[in-house]
Amino acid sequence: MSDSESDGGEVEKGIEHFNGPVENAWLMKIPEFKPEDNPNGLGEESSFSCLFPKYREKYIKECWPLVVKALGTHHIKAELDLILGNLTVRTTRKTWDPFIIIKSRDLIKLLARSVPFEQAVKVLEDEISCDIIKIKNLVRNREKFVKRRSRLIGPNGCTLKSLELLTNCYVLVQGATVSAIGPYKGLQCVRKVVEETMKNIHPIYNIKALMIKRELMKDENLREENWERFLPRFQSKNTSKRNKPKVIKKKKEYTPFPPPLPESKIDKQLASGEYFLTDEQKRSKKRQEEVAKEKRNAVVQKQRRERDFVAPEETSKRANGAGSSASGKLDVKSLKSKIAKANKRAGGKMTK
């Protein structure tokens, strides 16, 4: 069989004869593993066990016959211990697929994580896998963790539903983990969106990028090109403004010399000459200072008391009077006519 083409690395009937470089591993077709490929079965028995919480006991007990039937088709034995709250899967002598025990382990893990049986049983398919993402340790603050987890779910679960439609995966947010079931490429997208959401990046940005990629996949000309120029670039912006202080202190210029030492009481006495005075001279000087201070205080007190008895200054209206007199000289006739009219009106009213 010849080597694969360079446009995708796709092999139609197998990969055992493929020796060339791989440009896009997602386009490779993996052959199906059949019982004829392993006729002797497994050499040793393998088993996995998983604990489940008390609130899942009723549902697991109801759907356990379906779990036993689904695993029985792959020759896997399943055990349920309700006393210890334990789920166990183990291989048998008829088991021919060595990887089916890993798929069975994922199945019981998903059942313990509140995933319904109809979705969890899809893990047993070849092209379907699961990913349990732990999100509790990504955020330290409890309030921030709850807020970002609810942001991932969205109002009425619309954000989670849009993520499921774009990635072809089933996503369930339960407690401190996010369970995803779907194809391998979709699981990568789900993990990226979940981790960035818990790092305070809104999931709508990644959902918008996934929508653009989905439209670009429909174009045959752009399918093999780089899509970086089409994808939006979102930059985180810190919109919080720091409150500026009311009084801004200016920094002093740097000087290598230390500041001068403050003067002591003795230095001040030496500078004023008081240090060399006798005790009697010091007492007399202090007495004089007290008397001078009392006199100053008495003057200030007297001025404050006399302030209430000072008559206020009269406002001079000479300018206004001069202006009115000047205007009166000019309007004497009009003033006389107004007075005459007023007298006539008053006389008419009296006669009536």
C-alpha positions in Angstrom: 0.0 0.0 0.0 1.4 3.4 -1.0 2.0 6.4 1.4 -0.8 8.8 2.2 -1.3 12.1 0.4 0.4 15.2 1.7 -2.9 17.2 1.9 -4.2 15.6 5.0 -2.4 12.4 5.9 -5.5 10.3 5.6 -5.2 6.5 5.3 -8.2 4.6 4.0 -7.5 1.0 5.0 -5.1 1.2 7.9 -2.1 3.1 9.4 0.4 0.3 9.6 1.9 1.2 6.2 2.0 4.9 6.9 5.5 6.3 7.1 5.2 9.9 6.0 5.0 13.1 8.1 1.6 14.0 9.6 0.4 17.5 8.9 -3.1 17.2 10.5 -3.6 14.3 12.8 -7.3 15.0 13.2 -7.8 13.9 9.5 -6.3 10.5 10.1 -8.7 7.6 10.0 -8.1 5.1 12.8 -9.0 1.5 11.9 -11.6 -0.3 14.1 -10.2 -2.8 16.6 -12.0 -6.1 16.2 -12.0 -9.5 18.1 -9.9 -11.0 15.3 -7.1 -8.6 16.2 -6.7 -10.2 19.7 -7.9 -13.8 19.6 -6.1 -14.8 22.8 -7.7 -12.2 25.0 -6.0 -10.5 28.0 -3.3 -12.1 30.1 -4.3 -10.6 33.4 -7.4 -9.3 35.1 -7.8 -5.5 35.5 -10.3 -3.7 37.8 -11.2 -0.2 38.8 -13.5 1.0 41.6 -15.1 4.3 42.3 -17.1 5.7 45.3 -20.4 7.5 44.7 -22.2 10.0 47.0 -25.3 9.1 49.1 -27.7 11.2 47.0 -26.8 9.2 43.8 -27.7 5.8 45.4 -31.3 5.8 44.3 -30.6 6.7 40.6 -27.6 4.2 40.3 -29.7 1.4 41.8 -32.5 2.0 39.3 -30.2 2.2 36.2 -27.7 -0.5 37.3 -29.3 -3.3 35.2 -28.8 -1.1 32.1 -25.1 -0.5 33.1 -24.6 -4.3 33.5 -26.2 -4.9 30.1 -24.1 -2.3 28.3 -20.8 -3.5 29.8 -21.8 -7.1 29.3 -21.7 -6.6 25.5 -18.0 -5.8 25.9 -17.5 -8.7 28.4 -16.9 -6.4 31.4 -18.2 -7.5 34.8 -19.8 -4.7 36.9 -20.5 -4.8 40.7 -22.5 -2.5 42.9 -21.9 -2.3 46.7 -24.6 -0.2 48.3 -23.2 -0.7 51.8 -19.8 0.8 51.0 -21.1 3.0 48.2 -18.7 1.6 45.7 -18.8 0.8 41.9 -16.4 -1.7 40.5 -15.7 -2.9 36.9 -13.3 -5.8 36.0 -12.3 -7.7 33.0 -13.1 -11.3 32.3 -11.5 -14.1 30.3 -13.7 -13.2 27.3 -12.6 -9.6 27.2 -10.6 -9.0 24.0 -10.4 -5.1 23.9 -7.6 -3.9 26.3 -8.9 -0.3 26.3 -12.5 -1.1 27.2 -11.6 -1.3 30.9 -10.5 2.4 30.8 -13.8 3.3 29.0 -15.7 1.4 31.8 -13.8 3.2 34.5 -14.9 6.5 32.9 -18.5 5.3 32.8 -18.7 4.7 36.5 -16.9 8.0 37.2 -19.5 9.9 35.2 -22.3 8.1 36.9 -20.9 9.1 40.3 -20.6 12.7 39.0 -24.4 13.0 38.5 -24.2 12.4 34.7 -27.3 10.5 33.4 -26.9 7.0 32.1 -28.1 8.0 28.6 -25.1 10.3 28.2 -22.5 8.4 30.2 -23.0 5.2 28.1 -21.7 7.1 25.0 -18.2 6.9 26.5 -18.0 3.2 25.4 -17.9 4.3 21.7 -14.6 4.5 20.0 -14.7 8.2 18.8 -16.2 9.4 22.1 -14.3 10.2 25.3 -14.9 12.1 28.5 -13.0 14.8 30.5 -13.7 15.7 34.1 -12.3 19.2 34.8 -11.6 20.2 38.4 -12.4 23.9 38.7 -12.3 24.3 42.5 -8.6 24.9 42.8 -8.5 27.4 39.9 -10.2 30.1 42.1 -9.3 30.7 45.8 -12.1 33.0 46.8 -15.4 31.2 47.4 -17.6 34.1 46.2 -15.6 34.5 43.0 -15.7 30.8 42.3 -19.5 30.7 42.6 -19.9 33.8 40.4 -17.7 32.5 37.6 -19.3 29.1 37.7 -22.7 30.7 37.3 -21.2 32.7 34.4 -20.2 29.5 32.7 -23.7 28.1 33.0 -25.3 31.4 31.9 -28.9 32.6 32.4 -31.2 29.6 32.1 -28.2 27.5 31.0 -28.0 29.3 27.6 -24.2 29.7 27.6 -23.7 26.0 28.4 -26.2 25.0 25.7 -24.4 27.1 23.1 -21.1 25.5 24.1 -22.6 22.1 23.6 -23.9 22.9 20.2 -20.6 24.3 19.0 -18.4 21.5 20.3 -20.9 18.5 19.9 -20.2 17.6 23.6 -22.4 17.1 26.6 -21.3 19.4 29.4 -22.5 19.1 33.0 -21.5 21.5 35.8 -21.8 19.7 39.2 -20.2 21.0 42.4 -16.5 21.6 42.0 -16.1 19.7 38.6 -17.3 20.0 35.0 -18.0 16.8 33.2 -17.8 16.7 29.4 -18.6 13.9 27.0 -17.9 14.1 23.3 -15.3 13.8 20.5 -11.7 14.5 21.4 -11.4 17.8 19.5 -14.6 19.1 21.2 -13.2 18.1 24.6 -10.2 20.3 24.0 -12.4 23.3 23.2 -14.5 22.7 26.3 -11.5 22.5 28.6 -10.1 25.7 27.2 -13.4 27.6 27.6 -13.9 26.3 31.2 -10.4 27.1 32.4 -10.4 30.6 30.8 -13.8 31.3 32.4 -12.5 30.5 35.8 -9.6 32.8 35.1 -12.1 35.7 34.7 -12.4 35.6 30.8 -16.0 35.7 29.8 -17.1 32.6 27.8 -18.9 34.6 25.2 -15.5 35.5 23.7 -14.5 31.9 23.1 -18.0 31.0 21.9 -17.8 33.8 19.3 -14.4 32.4 18.1 -15.9 28.9 17.8 -18.8 30.3 15.7 -16.4 31.9 13.3 -14.4 28.7 13.0 -17.5 26.8 12.3 -18.4 29.1 9.4 -14.8 29.0 8.1 -14.9 25.2 8.0 -17.8 25.3 5.5 -15.6 27.2 3.0 -13.4 24.7 1.0 -10.9 27.4 0.0 -10.2 28.6 3.6 -10.3 25.1 5.2 -6.5 24.6 4.9 -5.4 28.2 5.6 -4.5 29.9 8.9 -7.5 31.5 10.6 -5.7 33.9 12.9 -6.6 36.9 10.8 -10.3 36.1 11.0 -10.5 35.4 14.8 -11.2 38.3 17.1 -8.5 39.4 19.5 -9.7 40.3 22.9 -7.5 42.2 25.3 -8.2 42.4 29.0 -8.8 45.9 30.2 -8.6 47.0 33.8 -11.4 49.6 34.1 -11.1 50.1 37.8 -9.7 53.6 38.6 -7.7 54.1 41.7 -8.9 56.9 43.9 -6.4 59.7 43.9 -5.5 61.2 47.3 -6.9 64.6 48.2 -3.6 66.0 49.1 -0.7 65.0 46.8 2.6 65.3 48.5 5.5 66.3 46.3 8.7 64.4 46.7 11.7 66.3 47.9 14.8 66.4 45.8 17.3 63.7 46.8 20.3 64.8 48.7 23.1 62.5 49.9 23.5 64.6 53.1 21.4 63.9 56.1 19.0 66.7 57.4 20.4 69.0 60.1 19.8 68.0 63.7 17.1 70.1 65.5 18.4 72.6 68.1 18.2 71.6 71.7 17.0 73.8 74.5 20.5 74.6 75.6 21.5 75.6 72.1 18.6 78.0 71.9 19.6 79.5 75.3 23.2 79.9 74.2 22.1 81.6 71.0 19.9 84.1 72.9 22.4 84.6 75.8 19.9 83.4 78.4 22.2 80.5 79.3 24.6 82.9 81.0 22.0 84.7 83.1 21.7 84.1 86.9 18.6 82.6 88.5 17.4 86.0 89.7 17.8 87.5 86.2 15.9 84.6 84.7 13.0 85.1 87.2 12.8 88.8 86.5 12.9 88.3 82.8 10.1 85.8 83.0 8.1 88.2 85.2 8.5 91.0 82.7 7.4 88.7 79.8 4.3 87.7 81.8 3.4 91.4 82.5 3.8 92.3 78.8 1.6 89.4 77.8 -1.1 90.5 80.3 -1.0 94.0 78.9 -1.4 92.8 75.3 -4.3 90.5 76.3 -6.0 93.4 78.2 -5.8 95.6 75.1 -7.2 92.9 72.8 -10.1 92.2 75.3 -10.9 96.0 75.5 -11.1 96.3 71.7 -13.3 93.3 71.5 -15.7 94.7 74.1 -15.9 98.2 72.5 -16.6 96.7 69.1 -20.2 96.2 70.1 -20.7 99.9 71.0 -19.2 101.4 67.7 -21.9 103.0 65.6 -22.2 101.6 62.1 -21.1 103.9 59.2 -23.9 105.6 57.4 -24.0 105.0 53.7 -23.8 108.3 51.7 -26.3 108.8 49.0 -25.1 112.1 47.8 -24.4 110.8 44.3 -27.9 109.3 44.1 -29.5 112.5 45.4 -27.7 114.6 42.9 -28.7 112.4 40.1 -32.3 112.4 41.1 -32.3 116.2 41.5 -30.9 116.7 38.1 -33.4 114.4 36.6 -36.1 116.2 38.6 -35.2 119.6 37.0 -35.5 118.1 33.6 -38.9 116.4 34.2 -40.8 119.2 36.2 -43.5 119.5 33.6 -44.2 115.9 33.4 -44.3 115.8 37.2 -46.8 118.7 37.4 -49.1 117.0 34.8 -49.1 113.7 36.8 -50.0 115.6 40.0 -52.8 117.4 38.3 -54.2 114.2 36.9 -54.1 112.6 40.3 -55.9 115.6 41.9 -58.7 115.4 39.2 -59.2 111.7 39.9 -59.3 112.3 43.6 -61.8 115.2 43.2 -64.0 113.1 40.9 -64.1 110.3 43.4 -65.0 112.8 46.3 -67.9 114.3 44.3 -69.3 110.8 43.6 
